[in-house]
Amino acid sequence: MISFVIKSFFSPRCVFVLALLLNDSVTFGVPVESLPRDLPLPASPPNSATWLREANILQPYALSQFVALANPGDRPARLKQDFGFNAIIVLPTDAHNVSPDLKDRVAHSLTDEQFRAGVAAYRAAGYRLILYTSVMALGLSPDFMSEKIKREHPDWLQRDPKGNPVMVWGVPWLCPNTGARDAALTRAVRIAKEYRADGIMLDNNQFFFAEGGWTCHCDSCKKAFREYVGCRFGVKKTKRLFGVAPDKLPIPTEAGPLFSLWMHWRNRVWAEVNESFRARLRQVNPKIMFFANTQFLFETGMLGTDFQYEREDVLLSETVGLNSRQISEKMVRGHALAAGRPLWNYIGTFSKPDDYTALLPATTISPMIAATLAHAARPWIVDGFDLGPTDATARKEMSRLLGWHATHQEFFTGESWAGVATLISPNSRNVLKRPLIPPHLSALQNAGTPVIGLRDAKLSAKELRPFRFLTVETAASLNDESARVLAKWVRKGGTLIAAADTGTYDELGRKRTDSSLWRALDLKNAPKKIISIGRGKVVAPESGEFATTALQLTQPASFQIAPDAGIEIVAYQKEKSLLLHLVRHQPADKPVTLRLPEIFRAADMRAQFLIPGAGAQTLSLSTEAGVTAIGLTNIPAYGVIKIPLR
């Protein structure tokens, strides 16, 4: 069951917490119509071990795991040298031997002795060991794969609105609000101890869906949701808001405030899962790292993963089927959610979902990896490296980029630089179906304007301080506190470009009488033209003009390349140098000129252009009307320009 357990709606703990929340609302004059503050949701400090920011991760699977571990020979050292791998994630012996993707289990089963010997070989070569497991499938354990769990514990299954089990990839997924959580936690602790793991990953840490709708509608979820609502809102307020007492609430299936509250609660469930695992695993090993595989770019709130991220030591998501531009946008969102934690990007290099040996062509793989590296995400490669057929050219391109990345860490340790930040709003996606990636982001990136993403839920003055410009296109449910922080930032000199409907809805998607943002700025209406507030400026362009306005106003923080140049610039500052990571997203044969933002002053009129596999070139800088520029021709798929600064 979930860690926050209440025996009844009038249990001492619930009454105490509710009294505090309601008293706090009265003390600070919150209107009666507003919602009580959410219940506490703890988060342990993240593991800050250095290796998490230096990991290059290899994930063999099925046949390729057998090949990787059964007779490793010099494979660990060779892969480390050629590709820079220094961490490996594998299924424990029992899960490997029942893997549904292991075509010939008899021929490719591992003994535990082989598994341990293989792991030891990778450790000897300097690899960290991460073990795969999960809540939703008990880590593909034999009891789960044989359907023993399904037969003995049908109450553990995720259920759709009609009571049907949720089947994914031919197996029923388990619900974290049932005994499945404790069973999965027990397994995670056992394998962590047995194999002395450096880290544990929970795969597919999410709710899912069936033809009948979103999950989960099992008895445990119904009970837990009602307890949560009762404790947070109390009987009277629940009746006033939703028409019935907490113990009569149905799991909603139609859009509306109750459905929005249910989505919010589902996010809390997986956050509690993460925290319970991390706390228990740290009792086993205080240095162990914990994280989960989440699809943080999912277009709806169906998965219930929004609160997991700050309860992980690194942030990971699968990236399959995206082009390099989409990966760049995803990495901006990823860093916003990671909030300073390391970002790892699972790169799907394989051409078929059921064949981990057939690689995508080099022209596809190269920009995917380049976009990942440029955005300071650690590469996570799911690849066979087994004895099957492969694409030699693609493999060579992977080695060129990944190997160079591993041996040139000096270009990946600077501070990210951008004069522009944009707000990412998961809740506006959830309750209002706003785009998760602000539509104008691609226009800024195409024009050579680096952008850093910030999550809108908990903004702070410290987060906003480095930025001169801030764009807010999709945060229609911006909360009051974040709106106040934004208003202070504007008054101190920031330029805010915001959609007119910013902050016009609350966390449940209910229309407010006025906007949290415009109220915080002492404005009655959204300003269609630029106005001054304090030392800053604000404008709310028409929706069709948002990207154009953002491009015009943020030019002082842009490298001002032609939008059709087909490249992106990701900037970092390190000591007395500016590092510009260039990613070529599409073929381009035209020369490109970069113009340094006015904040930078070059110390030398020469720069270095470092290209993986091709050494360094010298570039000449020029100055015209006080602007420093760099001309480029024959731009490679990926490279780093190093400019000395005054």
Residue pairs with C-beta under 8 A, 6 or more apart in sequence:
1 177
1 178
1 179
1 181
1 220
1 224
2 176
2 177
2 181
2 224
2 269
2 272
3 272
3 275
3 276
4 39
4 227
4 228
4 272
5 227
6 13
6 14
6 227
6 230
6 231
8 14
9 227
9 230
9 231
9 234
9 235
9 246
9 247
14 227
14 230
14 231
17 39
17 40
17 231
18 36
18 231
18 232
18 234
21 36
21 37
21 39
21 232
22 36
22 234
24 37
25 34
25 36
25 37
34 506
35 233
35 506
35 507
35 508
36 232
36 233
36 234
36 237
38 232
38 264
39 228
39 231
39 232
41 268
41 271
41 272
41 275
41 307
42 275
43 271
43 275
43 310
43 311
44 275
44 278
44 279
44 282
44 311
46 312
46 313
46 341
47 287
47 288
47 289
47 290
47 313
49 287
49 289
51 86
51 87
51 128
51 198
52 289
52 313
52 314
52 342
53 342
53 378
54 86
54 378
54 409
55 86
55 87
55 128
55 342
55 344
55 378
56 83
56 84
56 85
56 86
56 87
56 378
56 379
56 381
56 402
56 405
56 406
57 85
57 87
57 88
57 89
57 130
57 344
57 378
57 379
57 380
57 381
58 79
58 83
58 85
58 87
58 88
58 89
58 381
58 383
58 385
59 88
59 89
59 90
59 346
59 380
59 381
59 382
59 383
60 67
60 68
60 69
60 88
60 90
60 356
60 383
60 384
60 385
60 386
61 91
61 99
61 101
61 356
61 382
61 384
62 99
62 101
62 102
62 103
62 108
62 356
63 102
63 103
63 108
63 356
63 357
63 384
63 386
63 388
64 356
64 357
64 383
64 384
64 385
64 386
65 90
65 91
65 96
65 99
65 110
66 96
66 102
66 108
66 109
66 110
66 386
67 384
67 385
67 386
67 387
68 75
68 88
68 90
68 118
68 385
68 386
69 90
69 110
69 114
69 115
69 117
69 118
69 119
70 110
70 114
70 118
72 118
72 121
72 122
75 121
75 385
76 121
76 122
76 124
76 125
76 127
77 125
79 85
79 385
80 86
80 125
80 126
80 127
81 403
82 399
82 403
83 381
83 398
83 399
83 402
83 403
83 406
84 402
84 403
84 405
84 406
84 407
85 127
85 381
85 402
85 406
86 126
86 127
86 128
86 406
87 127
87 128
87 129
87 130
87 198
88 122
88 127
88 128
88 129
88 130
89 130
89 131
89 132
89 199
89 201
90 96
90 115
90 119
90 129
90 130
90 131
90 132
91 99
91 131
91 132
91 139
91 140
92 115
92 131
92 132
92 133
92 139
92 191
92 194
92 195
93 110
93 111
93 112
93 115
94 141
94 142
95 132
95 133
95 139
95 140
95 141
95 142
96 102
96 109
96 110
96 115
97 105
97 109
97 110
97 142
98 105
98 140
98 141
98 142
98 145
98 146
99 105
99 140
100 140
100 145
100 169
100 170
100 171
101 354
102 108
102 109
110 118
116 195
119 129
119 195
122 129
123 129
128 198
128 199
129 195
129 196
129 197
129 198
129 199
130 197
130 198
130 199
130 200
130 201
130 289
131 191
131 192
131 195
131 197
131 199
131 200
131 201
132 139
132 140
132 201
132 203
133 139
133 184
133 187
133 188
133 191
133 200
133 201
133 202
133 203
134 140
134 184
134 202
134 203
134 204
134 205
135 174
135 176
135 180
135 181
135 184
135 202
135 205
135 273
136 158
136 168
136 173
136 174
136 176
136 203
136 204
136 205
136 206
136 208
137 144
137 171
137 173
137 174
137 203
137 204
138 144
138 149
138 174
138 180
138 183
138 184
138 187
139 184
139 187
139 188
139 191
139 203
141 187
142 148
143 149
144 150
144 171
144 174
145 171
149 156
149 174
149 180
149 183
150 157
150 165
150 172
153 178
153 179
153 180
154 165
155 178
155 179
155 218
155 219
155 220
156 174
156 175
156 178
156 179
156 180
157 165
157 166
157 172
157 173
157 174
157 175
157 218
158 165
158 166
158 172
158 173
158 174
158 175
158 207
158 208
158 215
158 216
158 218
159 165
159 166
159 175
159 215
159 216
159 217
159 218
159 221
160 166
160 209
160 210
160 211
160 212
160 213
160 214
160 215
160 217
161 212
161 213
161 214
161 217
161 251
161 253
162 212
162 213
163 217
164 210
164 211
164 212
165 172
165 173
165 210
166 172
166 173
166 208
166 209
166 210
166 215
166 216
167 173
167 210
168 204
168 208
173 204
173 208
173 215
174 180
174 184
175 215
175 216
175 218
175 220
175 221
176 269
176 270
176 273
177 216
177 218
177 220
177 221
177 224
177 269
178 218
178 220
181 273
181 276
184 202
185 276
185 277
185 280
188 200
188 202
188 277
188 280
188 281
189 280
189 281
189 284
191 197
191 200
192 200
192 281
192 284
192 285
192 288
193 284
197 285
197 288
198 287
198 288
198 289
199 288
199 289
199 290
199 291
199 313
200 277
200 281
200 288
200 289
200 290
200 291
201 291
201 292
201 293
201 316
202 273
202 274
202 277
202 291
202 292
202 293
203 292
203 293
204 293
205 270
205 273
205 274
205 292
205 293
205 294
205 305
205 308
206 270
206 294
206 295
206 303
206 304
206 305
207 214
207 215
207 216
207 266
207 269
207 270
207 302
207 303
207 304
208 215
208 302
208 303
209 215
209 302
213 253
214 253
214 302
215 221
216 266
217 251
221 251
222 251
224 265
224 269
225 249
225 251
225 262
225 265
226 246
226 247
226 249
227 246
228 265
228 268
229 238
229 242
229 246
229 249
229 261
229 265
230 238
230 245
230 246
230 247
233 241
233 246
235 245
235 246
238 244
238 245
238 246
238 249
239 245
241 257
242 249
242 257
242 258
249 258
251 262
252 258
252 259
252 262
253 259
255 509
256 509
257 508
257 509
257 510
260 430
260 431
260 507
260 508
260 509
261 508
263 301
263 304
263 430
263 431
264 427
264 430
264 507
264 508
266 301
266 304
267 301
267 304
267 305
267 306
267 307
267 308
268 307
269 304
270 292
270 304
270 305
270 307
270 308
271 307
271 308
271 311
273 308
274 290
274 292
274 308
274 311
274 312
275 311
277 290
278 290
278 311
278 312
278 313
281 288
281 290
282 288
282 290
289 313
289 314
290 312
290 313
291 312
291 313
291 314
291 315
291 316
291 344
292 308
292 312
292 316
293 316
293 317
293 318
293 346
294 303
294 305
294 308
294 309
294 315
294 316
294 317
295 303
295 305
295 317
295 318
296 305
296 309
296 315
296 317
296 330
296 333
296 334
296 337
297 317
297 330
297 333
297 436
297 437
298 305
298 436
299 429
299 436
300 429
300 430
300 433
301 426
301 429
301 430
301 431
306 426
306 427
306 430
309 315
309 337
309 338
309 339
309 341
310 339
312 341
313 341
313 342
314 338
314 341
314 342
314 343
314 344
314 378
315 334
315 337
315 338
315 341
315 342
315 343
315 344
316 344
316 345
316 346
316 380
317 330
317 334
317 345
317 346
318 346
318 348
319 327
319 330
319 345
319 346
319 347
319 348
319 368
319 372
320 346
320 348
320 353
321 348
322 330
322 368
323 367
323 368
323 585
324 367
324 368
324 370
324 371
324 583
324 585
325 371
325 442
325 445
325 568
325 585
327 345
327 368
327 371
327 372
327 375
328 371
328 374
328 375
328 445
328 568
328 570
328 583
328 585
329 437
329 441
329 442
329 445
330 345
330 437
331 343
331 345
331 371
331 372
331 375
331 377
332 375
332 422
332 424
332 437
332 441
332 451
332 452
332 453
333 424
333 436
333 437
333 453
334 343
334 345
334 375
334 377
335 343
335 375
335 376
335 416
335 452
335 453
336 424
336 452
336 453
336 454
336 455
337 424
337 455
339 455
342 378
343 375
343 376
343 377
343 378
344 377
344 378
344 379
344 380
345 372
345 377
345 378
345 379
345 380
346 380
346 382
347 368
347 369
347 372
347 379
347 380
347 381
347 382
348 382
349 359
349 360
349 365
349 368
349 381
349 382
349 383
349 394
349 398
350 356
350 357
350 358
350 359
350 360
350 382
350 383
350 384
351 358
351 359
351 360
352 358
356 382
356 383
356 384
356 386
357 384
357 386
357 388
357 389
357 390
358 388
358 389
358 390
358 391
359 365
359 383
359 390
359 391
359 394
359 395
359 398
360 391
360 394
361 391
361 393
361 394
362 391
362 393
362 394
362 396
362 397
365 394
365 397
365 398
366 397
366 401
366 637
366 638
367 583
367 584
367 585
367 637
367 638
369 379
369 398
369 401
369 402
369 638
370 401
370 583
370 584
370 637
370 638
371 568
371 583
371 585
372 379
373 379
373 401
373 405
373 412
373 581
373 638
374 568
374 570
374 581
374 582
374 583
374 638
375 570
376 412
376 416
376 570
376 572
379 402
379 405
381 398
381 402
383 398
384 390
400 612
400 613
401 612
401 638
403 612
404 612
404 613
405 412
405 612
408 610
410 574
411 572
411 579
411 581
411 610
411 640
411 642
413 574
414 572
414 573
414 574
414 579
415 572
415 573
415 574
416 450
416 452
416 570
416 571
416 572
417 450
417 571
417 572
417 573
417 578
418 449
418 450
418 451
418 452
418 467
418 557
418 571
419 450
419 467
419 468
419 469
419 554
419 556
419 557
419 597
419 599
420 444
420 449
420 450
420 451
420 452
420 467
420 468
420 469
420 470
420 471
420 554
420 557
421 451
421 452
421 453
421 454
421 464
421 467
421 469
421 470
421 471
422 438
422 440
422 441
422 444
422 451
422 452
422 453
422 454
422 470
422 471
422 472
422 473
423 438
423 453
423 454
423 455
423 456
423 459
423 470
423 471
423 472
423 473
423 474
423 475
423 478
424 436
424 437
424 438
424 453
424 454
424 455
424 456
424 474
425 434
425 436
425 455
425 456
425 474
425 475
425 476
425 477
425 478
426 436
426 455
426 457
427 456
427 457
427 477
427 507
428 434
428 456
428 474
428 475
428 476
428 477
428 478
428 505
429 435
429 436
429 474
431 477
431 505
431 507
431 508
431 509
432 476
432 477
432 505
432 509
434 474
434 475
434 476
435 474
436 474
438 471
438 473
438 474
439 473
439 474
439 546
439 547
440 471
440 473
440 546
440 547
440 550
441 451
443 547
443 550
443 551
443 563
444 451
444 471
444 547
444 550
444 551
444 554
444 558
445 451
445 568
446 563
446 564
446 565
446 568
447 551
447 558
447 560
447 561
447 563
448 558
448 559
448 560
448 561
448 565
448 567
448 568
448 569
448 594
449 551
449 554
449 557
449 558
449 559
450 557
450 559
450 569
450 570
450 571
451 471
452 467
454 463
454 464
456 472
456 475
456 478
456 479
456 482
457 479
457 482
458 481
458 482
459 481
459 482
459 485
459 486
460 485
461 485
461 488
461 489
464 470
464 485
464 486
464 489
464 494
465 489
467 494
468 493
468 494
468 495
468 556
468 557
469 494
469 495
469 496
469 497
469 550
469 553
469 554
469 557
470 486
470 489
470 494
470 495
470 496
470 497
471 497
471 498
471 546
471 550
471 554
472 478
472 486
472 496
472 497
472 498
472 499
472 502
472 517
473 498
473 499
473 546
474 499
475 499
475 502
475 503
476 499
476 501
476 502
476 503
476 504
476 505
477 503
477 505
477 506
477 507
477 509
478 486
478 502
478 503
478 516
478 517
479 503
479 506
479 507
479 516
480 516
480 520
482 516
483 503
483 515
483 516
483 517
483 519
483 520
484 520
486 496
486 517
486 520
487 517
487 520
487 521
487 533
489 496
489 536
490 496
490 521
490 533
490 534
490 536
490 537
490 538
491 533
491 534
491 535
491 536
492 534
492 535
492 536
493 534
493 535
493 536
494 536
495 536
495 537
495 538
495 553
496 536
496 537
496 538
496 539
497 539
497 540
497 541
497 546
497 549
497 550
497 553
497 554
498 517
498 526
498 538
498 539
498 540
499 540
499 543
499 546
500 526
500 528
500 540
500 542
500 543
501 515
501 526
502 515
502 516
502 517
502 518
502 526
502 540
503 512
503 515
503 516
503 517
503 518
503 519
504 511
504 512
504 514
504 515
504 516
505 511
505 512
506 512
515 526
518 524
518 525
518 526
521 533
521 538
522 533
523 533
523 538
526 540
527 538
527 539
527 540
528 539
528 540
528 541
528 542
529 539
530 537
530 538
530 539
530 553
531 537
531 538
531 539
539 549
539 553
541 548
541 549
551 558
556 597
556 598
556 599
557 597
557 599
558 595
558 597
559 569
559 571
559 580
559 594
559 595
559 596
559 597
560 594
560 595
561 567
561 569
561 592
561 593
561 594
562 590
562 592
564 588
565 588
565 590
565 592
566 584
566 585
566 586
566 587
566 588
567 582
567 583
567 584
567 585
567 588
567 592
567 635
568 582
568 583
568 585
569 580
569 581
569 582
569 594
570 580
570 581
570 583
571 578
571 579
571 580
571 581
572 578
572 579
572 581
573 579
573 645
576 603
576 644
576 645
576 646
577 642
577 643
577 644
577 645
578 596
578 600
578 642
578 643
578 645
579 640
579 641
579 642
579 643
580 594
580 640
580 641
580 643
581 638
581 639
581 640
582 632
582 635
582 636
582 638
582 639
582 640
582 641
583 637
583 638
584 635
584 636
584 637
584 638
588 635
591 631
591 632
591 633
592 631
592 632
592 633
592 635
593 629
593 630
593 631
593 632
594 629
594 630
594 632
594 641
595 627
595 628
595 629
596 602
596 627
596 628
596 629
596 630
596 643
598 626
598 627
600 628
600 643
600 645
601 628
601 645
601 646
602 621
602 628
602 643
602 644
602 645
602 646
603 644
603 645
603 646
604 621
604 644
605 620
605 621
605 622
605 623
606 618
606 619
606 620
606 621
607 618
607 619
607 621
607 630
607 641
607 642
607 643
607 644
608 616
608 617
608 618
608 619
608 641
608 642
609 616
609 617
609 618
609 619
609 632
609 639
609 640
609 641
609 642
610 616
610 617
610 639
610 640
610 641
610 642
611 617
611 636
611 638
611 639
612 636
612 638
612 639
614 636
619 630
619 631
619 632
619 641
620 630
620 631
621 628
621 629
621 630
621 643
622 628
622 629
622 630
622 631
623 629
630 641
630 643
